[in-house]
Amino acid sequence: GCILCGAQLHSEIAPEQVCQIRGMLRKHSYAPRELLFRDGDPGTHLILIREGLIKLTALGTDGQEQIIGFGEPGHIIGFGTVYDETYTFTAETITPVVACKIQRMDMLRILEQNPNVSLRVVRMLNDELARANGLIRVLGQKSPVERVATFILSLVPRKQDPSRKLLLPLSREEMAKTVGLRVETVSRVMADLRRRGVIEAPRGHI
């Protein structure tokens, strides 16, 4: 079951429970730029990403959309709703996405019955919190070039060689919203990095 293998939870669950949990999962495929849920919608499900990329957004104090994170394969989206009634952000696909959904209450039962799974989930959430704190530091302390470079490096999967071609399906506007810069500033920085030979950026990749 993908919620076990994709999130590296399968080793923490007794074999007799695997079939039971599989019956709780529903596999879905989504097209690019499809809304999964909006901020304020009832938080009925958790979503485990198997393939693709999802952007997570919230409205800032100025009413503008702010990208607060990304969902990648192996991530579970919506854990903030485990004890809340509604989602606290909006989730939209950037690429084609394959994901599994599980009802919030079913996942709560899994966590209550499997303390080792709960600990693994805590570690996953701690990693996501560290990434969020890293983004805050980027916005507060770094120059435009450092912001863009740090963002690009954050997209590299942990086990992947950074020199390999990396999918970059984000528009310049989405990158700007992520790192707190103007679109023209991001475009200028990207052009300068290409000109200096730091990166290669064919369309949709880097």
Secondary structure, DSSP 8 states (H G I E B T S, - for coil): -HHHHTTT-GGGS-HHHHHHHHTT-EEEEE-TT-EEE-TTSB--EEEEEEES-EEEEEE-TTS-EEEEEEE-TT-EE-GGGSSSSB-SSEEEESS-EEEEEEEHHHHHHHHHH-HHHHHHHHHHHHHHHHHHHHHHHHHHH--HHHHHHHHHHHTS-TTS-TTS--B----HHHHHHHHT--HHHHHHHHHHHHHTTS----TTB-
